[in-house]
Amino acid sequence: MLRVSTTTSLYATGLLDYLASEYRKSHSNVRIEFIEVGRGAALKIAEQGNSCMVFAHAPSLEKRYMDKGVIEGRRIVAYNFFMLVGPKEDPAQANRSQSVVEAFKKIYQAGESG
């Protein structure tokens, strides 16, 4: 049995089910169980010895568990990439913003003014 603690948001993507399916192609005798919880809880489950692997997305929190020797062999398997998209005519002029925060403020203001 391979028990994996993971965040609910990552599990909801379906990626882990896909990875498990691919893994089972060459390891058909291994049963994989996912425990979907918050990132802190996923790491705590590993600390308690109740999971073999952890998928989380909290680098500073993960580092604390690595420093304690709870987890090792950390690898980045995914990351967030955000893109702001909108209409070509850009009525809020968001594309002229210096930051995404400024762009969202312009979009909000344009929406409020109609």
Buried (B, 14 or more C-beta within 10 A) or exposed (E): EBBBBBBEEBBEEEBBEEBBEEEEEEEEEEEBEBBBBEBEBBBBBBBEEEBEBBBBBBEEBBEEBBEEEBBEEEEEEEEEEEEEEEEEEBEBEBEEBEEEEEBBBBBEEBEEEE
